[in-house]
Amino acid sequence: MLSELRISDLGVISEATLELDPGLTVVTGETGAGKTMIVSGIDLLLGGKADTGAIRAGAERARVEGVFRVADQELAAAVAEAGGRVEDDELLVARHLTAAGRSRAYLGGAQVPATLCGEVTGELVTVHGQSEQIRLGRSDRQREILDRFAGAKLAKLLTSYGHDYAERRAAVAELDELRRNAQQRAREIDLLKFGLDEISAVEPQPGEDQALATEATRLQAADDLRLAATTAMVAITGDDDDPAGDSGALSAIGRARKATEQLAELDPDAAELAQRVAEVSYLLTDAAADLSRYLDGLESEPGRLELIAERRSQLAGLTRKYGSSVDEVLAWGADAARQLAELETGDDRIGQLENRIAELDVRLDEQATKITKLRRTAAQKLIKQVLTELAALAMPHARLEFALSAADYGPYGRDQVELLFSANPGSEPRNLARVASGGELSRVRLALEVVLAGNGDGGTFVFDEVDAGVGGKVAVEIGRRLARLADHSQVIVVTHLAQVAAFADRHYVVAKSDDGQVTTSGVTRVIDGARSAELARMMAGLEQTESSIAHAEELLAEAGQTRGQTSS
């Protein structure tokens, strides 16, 4: 429920605060005073499109704030997920518009996109304006109304049907894609198999190309490597041609080692020097052994270089096609094997999809048949109740019916729903949008809402001039129906008819003032004599007189008596 509405600098309204309670609240005022801005402000809180042209002349920004009483834990959780809070069962919603063209929405204190704000608050308020009257003439809206009246059983069935329908659509799309790409898939399979066969024939090993390149470099430089290693060996071990055998570093370090050992025997302080010389001796011995093994390894295998060149040529054939290195070739092969497995299962997948679609067709047909049956039953009950309401709204000869015709499967079944209407006896019912006048559409819409509200859990309904195109006794009946709707729900009505306004629990008047440059409107709640004066103005359109005041008070008394009888 909307408990408070505050508007600043929207349209011609400078500052306005409406404190709202359950029941029927009406907003009245002279033409052009800005009554519709109340509805526009509520629409902004529901995520409506921002129009900077709606900012009051001379103002830099417009603000609309609403306080909603919220007891729904799921809605409170949605607010929390958006970053806002519901405090003491109250939710603060705001929209700010700037003359620069910016629009900001706030939900529970958190700035959110206007669309998200609308998704949350849209569950709280239903606005009936001229756009809703236009929507009422559309088949999809007529189906929504019928399904809403049908209740939870149909809603549950529609949810199940909707899941199956969505799955079938996805399956059909995938099947079409597989069939459409069958030839391309066959070509891709052949190409992948060819590549994998080439790689399998060569059997490359991880890092093999780099290892072979290193080995080839070593073999090609074998003579240089042997000379350098031999030179190092001679320097360490000495020249074999030296008869004394003492030209190498090992001989020299051997002599040094003996001398330092003698030195350590004579002077214990020199023991460390002897140890260090001994370590050098050991290192030179190890180095000589390693160099010897290295020289042995340099003995080239006959024909090895040619074998390496041939193998590298085979690997190069792969790296030209499938990657810049053997590792990349192997990675391509792994990915190709995965793709091949997926492509080769395409035919199996086609069969699976065909079977699943056939199963879903059976289920959808069964569910659609049940949906149609529930809709036909609900349509009979709904039409009976709505016709009762229309008779009270001075349309005793009206005919209304829901025509359900078979159509292709859709997300809500296979029914094409059309609301047919005739206002006069002898006229065949035809499409509501084509044959109903504005006043007739208003009454049909009100009758539907009154019936639907009786089957629902209440809520907040906002009507923007639902009484357009009617007057007299019909207006009284509209006021009575709105009051009856307000027994179950919060109802806010912008009206220009005193007969409707007389039934209100609260009455606000939008009045304008002009300082010669800017026209500004304010909103004031009227009670007692002030309310009678406003009703008199609405009826006579002139300055109040004793007779017009008396007529207004009589209307208020009659409305109050009627509401008392209705409540009892």
Contacts in CASP RR format, 6 or more apart in sequence:
PFRMAT RR
TARGET T0000
AUTHOR 0000-0000-0000
METHOD contacts of the structure
MODEL  1
MLSELRISDLGVISEATLELDPGLTVVTGETGAGKTMIVSGIDLLLGGKA
DTGAIRAGAERARVEGVFRVADQELAAAVAEAGGRVEDDELLVARHLTAA
GRSRAYLGGAQVPATLCGEVTGELVTVHGQSEQIRLGRSDRQREILDRFA
GAKLAKLLTSYGHDYAERRAAVAELDELRRNAQQRAREIDLLKFGLDEIS
AVEPQPGEDQALATEATRLQAADDLRLAATTAMVAITGDDDDPAGDSGAL
SAIGRARKATEQLAELDPDAAELAQRVAEVSYLLTDAAADLSRYLDGLES
EPGRLELIAERRSQLAGLTRKYGSSVDEVLAWGADAARQLAELETGDDRI
GQLENRIAELDVRLDEQATKITKLRRTAAQKLIKQVLTELAALAMPHARL
EFALSAADYGPYGRDQVELLFSANPGSEPRNLARVASGGELSRVRLALEV
VLAGNGDGGTFVFDEVDAGVGGKVAVEIGRRLARLADHSQVIVVTHLAQV
AAFADRHYVVAKSDDGQVTTSGVTRVIDGARSAELARMMAGLEQTESSIA
HAEELLAEAGQTRGQTSS
1 20 0 8 1.000
1 22 0 8 1.000
1 68 0 8 1.000
1 69 0 8 1.000
1 124 0 8 1.000
1 459 0 8 1.000
1 460 0 8 1.000
1 490 0 8 1.000
2 20 0 8 1.000
2 42 0 8 1.000
2 66 0 8 1.000
2 67 0 8 1.000
2 68 0 8 1.000
2 124 0 8 1.000
2 125 0 8 1.000
2 460 0 8 1.000
2 490 0 8 1.000
2 492 0 8 1.000
3 19 0 8 1.000
3 20 0 8 1.000
3 21 0 8 1.000
3 67 0 8 1.000
3 68 0 8 1.000
3 69 0 8 1.000
3 90 0 8 1.000
4 17 0 8 1.000
4 18 0 8 1.000
4 19 0 8 1.000
4 20 0 8 1.000
4 65 0 8 1.000
4 66 0 8 1.000
4 67 0 8 1.000
5 16 0 8 1.000
5 17 0 8 1.000
5 18 0 8 1.000
5 20 0 8 1.000
5 38 0 8 1.000
5 41 0 8 1.000
5 42 0 8 1.000
5 64 0 8 1.000
5 65 0 8 1.000
5 66 0 8 1.000
5 67 0 8 1.000
6 16 0 8 1.000
6 17 0 8 1.000
6 18 0 8 1.000
6 63 0 8 1.000
6 64 0 8 1.000
6 65 0 8 1.000
6 66 0 8 1.000
7 13 0 8 1.000
7 15 0 8 1.000
7 16 0 8 1.000
7 17 0 8 1.000
7 37 0 8 1.000
7 38 0 8 1.000
7 41 0 8 1.000
7 62 0 8 1.000
7 63 0 8 1.000
7 64 0 8 1.000
7 523 0 8 1.000
8 14 0 8 1.000
8 15 0 8 1.000
8 16 0 8 1.000
8 62 0 8 1.000
8 63 0 8 1.000
8 64 0 8 1.000
9 15 0 8 1.000
9 55 0 8 1.000
9 56 0 8 1.000
9 59 0 8 1.000
9 61 0 8 1.000
9 62 0 8 1.000
9 63 0 8 1.000
10 37 0 8 1.000
10 40 0 8 1.000
10 41 0 8 1.000
10 54 0 8 1.000
10 55 0 8 1.000
10 56 0 8 1.000
10 62 0 8 1.000
10 63 0 8 1.000
10 64 0 8 1.000
10 97 0 8 1.000
11 34 0 8 1.000
11 37 0 8 1.000
11 40 0 8 1.000
11 54 0 8 1.000
11 55 0 8 1.000
11 56 0 8 1.000
11 62 0 8 1.000
11 521 0 8 1.000
12 32 0 8 1.000
12 33 0 8 1.000
12 34 0 8 1.000
12 37 0 8 1.000
12 56 0 8 1.000
12 512 0 8 1.000
12 519 0 8 1.000
12 520 0 8 1.000
12 521 0 8 1.000
13 34 0 8 1.000
13 37 0 8 1.000
13 56 0 8 1.000
13 510 0 8 1.000
13 520 0 8 1.000
13 521 0 8 1.000
13 522 0 8 1.000
13 523 0 8 1.000
14 56 0 8 1.000
14 520 0 8 1.000
14 521 0 8 1.000
14 522 0 8 1.000
15 522 0 8 1.000
16 38 0 8 1.000
16 510 0 8 1.000
16 521 0 8 1.000
16 522 0 8 1.000
16 523 0 8 1.000
17 523 0 8 1.000
18 25 0 8 1.000
18 27 0 8 1.000
18 38 0 8 1.000
18 508 0 8 1.000
18 523 0 8 1.000
18 525 0 8 1.000
19 525 0 8 1.000
20 490 0 8 1.000
20 492 0 8 1.000
20 506 0 8 1.000
21 490 0 8 1.000
21 505 0 8 1.000
21 506 0 8 1.000
22 486 0 8 1.000
22 489 0 8 1.000
22 490 0 8 1.000
23 486 0 8 1.000
23 487 0 8 1.000
23 489 0 8 1.000
23 490 0 8 1.000
23 491 0 8 1.000
23 505 0 8 1.000
23 506 0 8 1.000
24 482 0 8 1.000
24 483 0 8 1.000
24 485 0 8 1.000
24 486 0 8 1.000
24 491 0 8 1.000
24 493 0 8 1.000
24 503 0 8 1.000
24 504 0 8 1.000
24 505 0 8 1.000
24 506 0 8 1.000
25 490 0 8 1.000
25 491 0 8 1.000
25 492 0 8 1.000
25 493 0 8 1.000
25 504 0 8 1.000
25 505 0 8 1.000
25 506 0 8 1.000
25 507 0 8 1.000
25 508 0 8 1.000
26 492 0 8 1.000
26 493 0 8 1.000
26 494 0 8 1.000
26 495 0 8 1.000
26 500 0 8 1.000
26 501 0 8 1.000
26 503 0 8 1.000
26 504 0 8 1.000
26 506 0 8 1.000
26 507 0 8 1.000
26 508 0 8 1.000
27 35 0 8 1.000
27 38 0 8 1.000
27 492 0 8 1.000
27 493 0 8 1.000
27 494 0 8 1.000
27 495 0 8 1.000
27 508 0 8 1.000
27 509 0 8 1.000
27 510 0 8 1.000
27 523 0 8 1.000
28 35 0 8 1.000
28 494 0 8 1.000
28 495 0 8 1.000
28 496 0 8 1.000
28 501 0 8 1.000
28 507 0 8 1.000
28 508 0 8 1.000
28 509 0 8 1.000
28 510 0 8 1.000
28 534 0 8 1.000
28 538 0 8 1.000
29 35 0 8 1.000
29 496 0 8 1.000
29 509 0 8 1.000
29 510 0 8 1.000
29 511 0 8 1.000
29 534 0 8 1.000
29 538 0 8 1.000
30 511 0 8 1.000
30 512 0 8 1.000
31 496 0 8 1.000
32 512 0 8 1.000
33 510 0 8 1.000
33 511 0 8 1.000
33 512 0 8 1.000
33 521 0 8 1.000
34 510 0 8 1.000
34 512 0 8 1.000
34 521 0 8 1.000
35 494 0 8 1.000
35 510 0 8 1.000
36 464 0 8 1.000
36 494 0 8 1.000
37 54 0 8 1.000
37 510 0 8 1.000
37 521 0 8 1.000
38 492 0 8 1.000
38 494 0 8 1.000
38 508 0 8 1.000
38 510 0 8 1.000
38 523 0 8 1.000
39 127 0 8 1.000
39 129 0 8 1.000
39 462 0 8 1.000
39 464 0 8 1.000
39 494 0 8 1.000
40 54 0 8 1.000
41 64 0 8 1.000
41 95 0 8 1.000
42 125 0 8 1.000
42 127 0 8 1.000
42 462 0 8 1.000
42 492 0 8 1.000
43 127 0 8 1.000
44 50 0 8 1.000
44 64 0 8 1.000
44 95 0 8 1.000
44 97 0 8 1.000
45 64 0 8 1.000
45 66 0 8 1.000
45 93 0 8 1.000
45 94 0 8 1.000
45 95 0 8 1.000
45 117 0 8 1.000
45 121 0 8 1.000
45 125 0 8 1.000
46 117 0 8 1.000
46 118 0 8 1.000
46 121 0 8 1.000
46 122 0 8 1.000
46 125 0 8 1.000
46 127 0 8 1.000
47 95 0 8 1.000
47 105 0 8 1.000
47 114 0 8 1.000
47 115 0 8 1.000
47 117 0 8 1.000
47 118 0 8 1.000
47 121 0 8 1.000
48 114 0 8 1.000
48 118 0 8 1.000
50 95 0 8 1.000
50 97 0 8 1.000
50 101 0 8 1.000
50 103 0 8 1.000
50 114 0 8 1.000
51 97 0 8 1.000
52 97 0 8 1.000
52 98 0 8 1.000
52 99 0 8 1.000
52 100 0 8 1.000
52 101 0 8 1.000
54 62 0 8 1.000
54 97 0 8 1.000
55 61 0 8 1.000
55 62 0 8 1.000
55 97 0 8 1.000
55 98 0 8 1.000
55 99 0 8 1.000
56 62 0 8 1.000
56 518 0 8 1.000
56 520 0 8 1.000
57 518 0 8 1.000
58 518 0 8 1.000
59 99 0 8 1.000
60 98 0 8 1.000
60 99 0 8 1.000
61 96 0 8 1.000
61 97 0 8 1.000
61 98 0 8 1.000
61 99 0 8 1.000
62 96 0 8 1.000
62 97 0 8 1.000
63 94 0 8 1.000
63 95 0 8 1.000
63 96 0 8 1.000
63 97 0 8 1.000
64 94 0 8 1.000
64 95 0 8 1.000
65 92 0 8 1.000
65 93 0 8 1.000
65 94 0 8 1.000
66 92 0 8 1.000
66 93 0 8 1.000
66 94 0 8 1.000
67 90 0 8 1.000
67 91 0 8 1.000
67 92 0 8 1.000
67 93 0 8 1.000
68 90 0 8 1.000
68 91 0 8 1.000
68 93 0 8 1.000
68 121 0 8 1.000
68 124 0 8 1.000
69 89 0 8 1.000
69 90 0 8 1.000
69 91 0 8 1.000
70 76 0 8 1.000
70 79 0 8 1.000
70 86 0 8 1.000
70 89 0 8 1.000
70 90 0 8 1.000
70 91 0 8 1.000
70 124 0 8 1.000
71 89 0 8 1.000
72 123 0 8 1.000
75 86 0 8 1.000
75 91 0 8 1.000
75 120 0 8 1.000
75 123 0 8 1.000
75 124 0 8 1.000
76 86 0 8 1.000
76 91 0 8 1.000
78 119 0 8 1.000
78 120 0 8 1.000
79 85 0 8 1.000
79 86 0 8 1.000
79 91 0 8 1.000
79 107 0 8 1.000
79 108 0 8 1.000
79 120 0 8 1.000
80 86 0 8 1.000
82 107 0 8 1.000
82 110 0 8 1.000
82 112 0 8 1.000
82 116 0 8 1.000
82 120 0 8 1.000
83 107 0 8 1.000
83 108 0 8 1.000
83 110 0 8 1.000
83 112 0 8 1.000
84 107 0 8 1.000
84 108 0 8 1.000
84 109 0 8 1.000
84 110 0 8 1.000
85 108 0 8 1.000
85 109 0 8 1.000
85 110 0 8 1.000
86 108 0 8 1.000
91 107 0 8 1.000
91 108 0 8 1.000
92 106 0 8 1.000
92 108 0 8 1.000
92 109 0 8 1.000
93 105 0 8 1.000
93 106 0 8 1.000
93 107 0 8 1.000
93 108 0 8 1.000
93 117 0 8 1.000
93 121 0 8 1.000
94 105 0 8 1.000
94 106 0 8 1.000
94 109 0 8 1.000
95 103 0 8 1.000
95 104 0 8 1.000
95 105 0 8 1.000
95 106 0 8 1.000
95 114 0 8 1.000
95 117 0 8 1.000
96 102 0 8 1.000
96 103 0 8 1.000
96 104 0 8 1.000
96 106 0 8 1.000
97 103 0 8 1.000
103 114 0 8 1.000
104 111 0 8 1.000
105 111 0 8 1.000
105 112 0 8 1.000
105 113 0 8 1.000
105 114 0 8 1.000
105 116 0 8 1.000
105 117 0 8 1.000
106 112 0 8 1.000
106 117 0 8 1.000
107 116 0 8 1.000
107 117 0 8 1.000
107 120 0 8 1.000
107 121 0 8 1.000
124 459 0 8 1.000
124 460 0 8 1.000
125 459 0 8 1.000
125 460 0 8 1.000
125 461 0 8 1.000
125 462 0 8 1.000
126 459 0 8 1.000
126 460 0 8 1.000
126 461 0 8 1.000
126 462 0 8 1.000
127 462 0 8 1.000
127 464 0 8 1.000
128 445 0 8 1.000
128 449 0 8 1.000
128 461 0 8 1.000
128 462 0 8 1.000
128 463 0 8 1.000
128 464 0 8 1.000
128 466 0 8 1.000
129 462 0 8 1.000
129 463 0 8 1.000
129 464 0 8 1.000
129 465 0 8 1.000
129 466 0 8 1.000
130 464 0 8 1.000
132 445 0 8 1.000
133 438 0 8 1.000
133 441 0 8 1.000
133 442 0 8 1.000
133 445 0 8 1.000
134 433 0 8 1.000
135 141 0 8 1.000
136 142 0 8 1.000
136 145 0 8 1.000
136 419 0 8 1.000
136 432 0 8 1.000
136 433 0 8 1.000
136 441 0 8 1.000
136 444 0 8 1.000
136 445 0 8 1.000
136 448 0 8 1.000
137 419 0 8 1.000
137 431 0 8 1.000
137 432 0 8 1.000
137 433 0 8 1.000
137 441 0 8 1.000
138 433 0 8 1.000
139 416 0 8 1.000
139 417 0 8 1.000
139 418 0 8 1.000
142 402 0 8 1.000
142 417 0 8 1.000
142 418 0 8 1.000
142 419 0 8 1.000
142 432 0 8 1.000
143 412 0 8 1.000
143 415 0 8 1.000
143 417 0 8 1.000
145 382 0 8 1.000
145 419 0 8 1.000
145 448 0 8 1.000
145 452 0 8 1.000
146 375 0 8 1.000
146 378 0 8 1.000
146 379 0 8 1.000
146 382 0 8 1.000
146 402 0 8 1.000
146 417 0 8 1.000
147 154 0 8 1.000
147 155 0 8 1.000
147 158 0 8 1.000
147 375 0 8 1.000
147 378 0 8 1.000
147 412 0 8 1.000
148 452 0 8 1.000
149 378 0 8 1.000
149 381 0 8 1.000
149 382 0 8 1.000
149 451 0 8 1.000
149 452 0 8 1.000
149 455 0 8 1.000
150 374 0 8 1.000
150 375 0 8 1.000
150 377 0 8 1.000
150 378 0 8 1.000
151 378 0 8 1.000
151 455 0 8 1.000
153 374 0 8 1.000
154 371 0 8 1.000
154 374 0 8 1.000
154 375 0 8 1.000
154 378 0 8 1.000
157 367 0 8 1.000
157 370 0 8 1.000
157 371 0 8 1.000
157 374 0 8 1.000
158 371 0 8 1.000
158 412 0 8 1.000
158 413 0 8 1.000
160 367 0 8 1.000
161 364 0 8 1.000
161 367 0 8 1.000
161 368 0 8 1.000
161 371 0 8 1.000
161 412 0 8 1.000
161 413 0 8 1.000
162 411 0 8 1.000
162 412 0 8 1.000
164 360 0 8 1.000
164 363 0 8 1.000
164 364 0 8 1.000
164 367 0 8 1.000
165 364 0 8 1.000
165 409 0 8 1.000
165 410 0 8 1.000
165 411 0 8 1.000
165 413 0 8 1.000
166 411 0 8 1.000
167 356 0 8 1.000
167 360 0 8 1.000
168 357 0 8 1.000
168 360 0 8 1.000
168 361 0 8 1.000
168 364 0 8 1.000
171 353 0 8 1.000
171 356 0 8 1.000
171 357 0 8 1.000
171 360 0 8 1.000
172 357 0 8 1.000
174 349 0 8 1.000
174 353 0 8 1.000
175 350 0 8 1.000
175 353 0 8 1.000
175 354 0 8 1.000
175 357 0 8 1.000
178 185 0 8 1.000
178 346 0 8 1.000
178 349 0 8 1.000
178 350 0 8 1.000
178 353 0 8 1.000
179 350 0 8 1.000
185 343 0 8 1.000
185 346 0 8 1.000
188 339 0 8 1.000
188 343 0 8 1.000
189 340 0 8 1.000
189 343 0 8 1.000
189 344 0 8 1.000
192 336 0 8 1.000
192 337 0 8 1.000
192 339 0 8 1.000
192 340 0 8 1.000
192 343 0 8 1.000
193 340 0 8 1.000
195 321 0 8 1.000
195 322 0 8 1.000
195 333 0 8 1.000
195 336 0 8 1.000
196 333 0 8 1.000
196 336 0 8 1.000
196 337 0 8 1.000
196 340 0 8 1.000
198 318 0 8 1.000
198 321 0 8 1.000
199 318 0 8 1.000
199 322 0 8 1.000
199 329 0 8 1.000
199 330 0 8 1.000
199 333 0 8 1.000
202 314 0 8 1.000
202 315 0 8 1.000
202 318 0 8 1.000
204 315 0 8 1.000
204 318 0 8 1.000
204 326 0 8 1.000
204 329 0 8 1.000
204 330 0 8 1.000
205 326 0 8 1.000
206 326 0 8 1.000
206 327 0 8 1.000
206 330 0 8 1.000
207 325 0 8 1.000
207 326 0 8 1.000
207 327 0 8 1.000
208 311 0 8 1.000
208 315 0 8 1.000
208 326 0 8 1.000
209 312 0 8 1.000
209 315 0 8 1.000
209 319 0 8 1.000
209 325 0 8 1.000
209 326 0 8 1.000
210 325 0 8 1.000
210 326 0 8 1.000
212 308 0 8 1.000
212 311 0 8 1.000
212 312 0 8 1.000
212 315 0 8 1.000
213 312 0 8 1.000
215 308 0 8 1.000
216 305 0 8 1.000
216 308 0 8 1.000
216 309 0 8 1.000
216 312 0 8 1.000
218 225 0 8 1.000
219 300 0 8 1.000
219 304 0 8 1.000
219 305 0 8 1.000
219 308 0 8 1.000
220 305 0 8 1.000
222 298 0 8 1.000
222 300 0 8 1.000
225 298 0 8 1.000
226 295 0 8 1.000
226 298 0 8 1.000
229 291 0 8 1.000
229 294 0 8 1.000
229 295 0 8 1.000
229 298 0 8 1.000
230 295 0 8 1.000
232 291 0 8 1.000
233 288 0 8 1.000
233 291 0 8 1.000
233 292 0 8 1.000
233 295 0 8 1.000
234 248 0 8 1.000
235 248 0 8 1.000
235 249 0 8 1.000
236 248 0 8 1.000
236 249 0 8 1.000
236 250 0 8 1.000
236 284 0 8 1.000
236 287 0 8 1.000
236 288 0 8 1.000
236 291 0 8 1.000
237 248 0 8 1.000
237 249 0 8 1.000
237 250 0 8 1.000
237 288 0 8 1.000
238 245 0 8 1.000
238 247 0 8 1.000
238 248 0 8 1.000
238 249 0 8 1.000
238 250 0 8 1.000
238 251 0 8 1.000
239 245 0 8 1.000
239 247 0 8 1.000
239 248 0 8 1.000
245 251 0 8 1.000
246 252 0 8 1.000
246 255 0 8 1.000
249 284 0 8 1.000
250 281 0 8 1.000
250 284 0 8 1.000
250 285 0 8 1.000
250 288 0 8 1.000
253 277 0 8 1.000
253 280 0 8 1.000
253 281 0 8 1.000
253 284 0 8 1.000
254 281 0 8 1.000
256 277 0 8 1.000
257 274 0 8 1.000
257 277 0 8 1.000
257 278 0 8 1.000
257 281 0 8 1.000
260 270 0 8 1.000
260 273 0 8 1.000
260 274 0 8 1.000
260 277 0 8 1.000
260 278 0 8 1.000
261 274 0 8 1.000
261 278 0 8 1.000
263 270 0 8 1.000
263 273 0 8 1.000
263 274 0 8 1.000
264 270 0 8 1.000
264 271 0 8 1.000
264 273 0 8 1.000
264 274 0 8 1.000
315 326 0 8 1.000
315 329 0 8 1.000
318 326 0 8 1.000
318 329 0 8 1.000
319 325 0 8 1.000
319 326 0 8 1.000
319 328 0 8 1.000
319 329 0 8 1.000
322 328 0 8 1.000
322 329 0 8 1.000
322 332 0 8 1.000
322 333 0 8 1.000
323 329 0 8 1.000
323 332 0 8 1.000
364 409 0 8 1.000
364 413 0 8 1.000
367 413 0 8 1.000
368 409 0 8 1.000
368 413 0 8 1.000
368 414 0 8 1.000
368 415 0 8 1.000
371 412 0 8 1.000
371 413 0 8 1.000
371 415 0 8 1.000
372 404 0 8 1.000
372 413 0 8 1.000
372 414 0 8 1.000
372 415 0 8 1.000
375 402 0 8 1.000
375 404 0 8 1.000
375 415 0 8 1.000
375 417 0 8 1.000
376 404 0 8 1.000
379 401 0 8 1.000
379 402 0 8 1.000
379 404 0 8 1.000
382 402 0 8 1.000
382 448 0 8 1.000
382 451 0 8 1.000
383 400 0 8 1.000
383 401 0 8 1.000
383 402 0 8 1.000
385 451 0 8 1.000
386 400 0 8 1.000
386 444 0 8 1.000
386 447 0 8 1.000
386 448 0 8 1.000
386 451 0 8 1.000
387 398 0 8 1.000
387 399 0 8 1.000
387 400 0 8 1.000
389 446 0 8 1.000
389 447 0 8 1.000
389 450 0 8 1.000
389 451 0 8 1.000
389 481 0 8 1.000
390 396 0 8 1.000
390 398 0 8 1.000
390 400 0 8 1.000
390 443 0 8 1.000
390 444 0 8 1.000
390 447 0 8 1.000
391 398 0 8 1.000
392 477 0 8 1.000
392 480 0 8 1.000
392 481 0 8 1.000
393 443 0 8 1.000
393 446 0 8 1.000
393 447 0 8 1.000
393 474 0 8 1.000
393 477 0 8 1.000
393 478 0 8 1.000
393 481 0 8 1.000
394 473 0 8 1.000
394 474 0 8 1.000
394 477 0 8 1.000
395 423 0 8 1.000
395 440 0 8 1.000
395 443 0 8 1.000
397 423 0 8 1.000
397 424 0 8 1.000
397 425 0 8 1.000
398 421 0 8 1.000
398 422 0 8 1.000
398 423 0 8 1.000
398 440 0 8 1.000
399 420 0 8 1.000
399 421 0 8 1.000
399 422 0 8 1.000
399 427 0 8 1.000
399 429 0 8 1.000
400 419 0 8 1.000
400 420 0 8 1.000
400 421 0 8 1.000
400 422 0 8 1.000
400 429 0 8 1.000
400 444 0 8 1.000
401 419 0 8 1.000
401 420 0 8 1.000
401 429 0 8 1.000
402 417 0 8 1.000
402 418 0 8 1.000
402 419 0 8 1.000
402 420 0 8 1.000
403 417 0 8 1.000
403 418 0 8 1.000
403 419 0 8 1.000
403 420 0 8 1.000
404 415 0 8 1.000
404 416 0 8 1.000
404 417 0 8 1.000
405 415 0 8 1.000
405 416 0 8 1.000
405 418 0 8 1.000
406 414 0 8 1.000
406 415 0 8 1.000
406 416 0 8 1.000
407 414 0 8 1.000
407 415 0 8 1.000
407 416 0 8 1.000
408 414 0 8 1.000
418 431 0 8 1.000
419 431 0 8 1.000
419 432 0 8 1.000
420 429 0 8 1.000
420 430 0 8 1.000
420 431 0 8 1.000
420 432 0 8 1.000
421 429 0 8 1.000
421 430 0 8 1.000
421 431 0 8 1.000
421 432 0 8 1.000
421 435 0 8 1.000
421 436 0 8 1.000
421 440 0 8 1.000
421 444 0 8 1.000
422 428 0 8 1.000
422 429 0 8 1.000
422 430 0 8 1.000
422 435 0 8 1.000
423 435 0 8 1.000
423 436 0 8 1.000
423 437 0 8 1.000
423 440 0 8 1.000
427 435 0 8 1.000
432 441 0 8 1.000
432 444 0 8 1.000
436 444 0 8 1.000
437 469 0 8 1.000
438 468 0 8 1.000
438 469 0 8 1.000
439 468 0 8 1.000
439 469 0 8 1.000
439 470 0 8 1.000
442 466 0 8 1.000
442 467 0 8 1.000
442 468 0 8 1.000
442 469 0 8 1.000
442 470 0 8 1.000
442 478 0 8 1.000
443 470 0 8 1.000
443 474 0 8 1.000
443 478 0 8 1.000
445 466 0 8 1.000
446 463 0 8 1.000
446 466 0 8 1.000
446 478 0 8 1.000
446 481 0 8 1.000
446 482 0 8 1.000
447 481 0 8 1.000
449 461 0 8 1.000
449 485 0 8 1.000
450 481 0 8 1.000
450 484 0 8 1.000
450 485 0 8 1.000
453 461 0 8 1.000
453 485 0 8 1.000
453 488 0 8 1.000
453 489 0 8 1.000
454 488 0 8 1.000
456 488 0 8 1.000
458 488 0 8 1.000
458 489 0 8 1.000
458 490 0 8 1.000
459 489 0 8 1.000
459 490 0 8 1.000
460 489 0 8 1.000
460 490 0 8 1.000
460 491 0 8 1.000
460 492 0 8 1.000
461 485 0 8 1.000
461 489 0 8 1.000
461 490 0 8 1.000
461 491 0 8 1.000
461 492 0 8 1.000
462 491 0 8 1.000
462 492 0 8 1.000
462 493 0 8 1.000
463 482 0 8 1.000
463 491 0 8 1.000
463 492 0 8 1.000
463 493 0 8 1.000
463 494 0 8 1.000
463 495 0 8 1.000
464 494 0 8 1.000
465 494 0 8 1.000
465 495 0 8 1.000
465 496 0 8 1.000
466 478 0 8 1.000
466 482 0 8 1.000
466 493 0 8 1.000
466 495 0 8 1.000
467 475 0 8 1.000
467 478 0 8 1.000
467 479 0 8 1.000
467 495 0 8 1.000
467 496 0 8 1.000
467 497 0 8 1.000
467 500 0 8 1.000
470 478 0 8 1.000
470 497 0 8 1.000
471 497 0 8 1.000
471 499 0 8 1.000
472 499 0 8 1.000
475 497 0 8 1.000
475 499 0 8 1.000
475 500 0 8 1.000
476 499 0 8 1.000
476 559 0 8 1.000
478 497 0 8 1.000
478 499 0 8 1.000
478 500 0 8 1.000
479 499 0 8 1.000
479 500 0 8 1.000
479 502 0 8 1.000
479 503 0 8 1.000
479 559 0 8 1.000
480 503 0 8 1.000
480 559 0 8 1.000
480 562 0 8 1.000
480 566 0 8 1.000
482 491 0 8 1.000
482 493 0 8 1.000
482 500 0 8 1.000
482 503 0 8 1.000
483 503 0 8 1.000
483 559 0 8 1.000
483 562 0 8 1.000
483 563 0 8 1.000
483 566 0 8 1.000
484 566 0 8 1.000
485 491 0 8 1.000
486 505 0 8 1.000
487 566 0 8 1.000
487 567 0 8 1.000
493 500 0 8 1.000
493 504 0 8 1.000
495 501 0 8 1.000
496 538 0 8 1.000
497 538 0 8 1.000
498 535 0 8 1.000
498 536 0 8 1.000
498 538 0 8 1.000
498 539 0 8 1.000
498 552 0 8 1.000
498 555 0 8 1.000
499 555 0 8 1.000
501 507 0 8 1.000
501 534 0 8 1.000
501 535 0 8 1.000
501 538 0 8 1.000
502 535 0 8 1.000
502 552 0 8 1.000
502 555 0 8 1.000
502 556 0 8 1.000
502 558 0 8 1.000
502 559 0 8 1.000
502 560 0 8 1.000
503 559 0 8 1.000
503 560 0 8 1.000
503 562 0 8 1.000
503 563 0 8 1.000
506 525 0 8 1.000
507 525 0 8 1.000
507 526 0 8 1.000
507 527 0 8 1.000
507 531 0 8 1.000
507 534 0 8 1.000
508 523 0 8 1.000
508 524 0 8 1.000
508 525 0 8 1.000
508 526 0 8 1.000
509 523 0 8 1.000
509 524 0 8 1.000
509 525 0 8 1.000
509 526 0 8 1.000
509 534 0 8 1.000
510 521 0 8 1.000
510 522 0 8 1.000
510 523 0 8 1.000
511 521 0 8 1.000
511 522 0 8 1.000
511 523 0 8 1.000
511 524 0 8 1.000
512 519 0 8 1.000
512 520 0 8 1.000
512 521 0 8 1.000
512 522 0 8 1.000
513 519 0 8 1.000
513 520 0 8 1.000
513 521 0 8 1.000
513 522 0 8 1.000
514 520 0 8 1.000
526 533 0 8 1.000
526 534 0 8 1.000
529 549 0 8 1.000
531 552 0 8 1.000
531 556 0 8 1.000
532 549 0 8 1.000
532 552 0 8 1.000
532 553 0 8 1.000
532 556 0 8 1.000
533 544 0 8 1.000
533 549 0 8 1.000
533 552 0 8 1.000
535 552 0 8 1.000
535 555 0 8 1.000
535 556 0 8 1.000
536 544 0 8 1.000
536 545 0 8 1.000
536 548 0 8 1.000
536 549 0 8 1.000
536 551 0 8 1.000
536 552 0 8 1.000
537 544 0 8 1.000
537 548 0 8 1.000
539 548 0 8 1.000
539 551 0 8 1.000
539 552 0 8 1.000
539 555 0 8 1.000
540 548 0 8 1.000
542 548 0 8 1.000
END
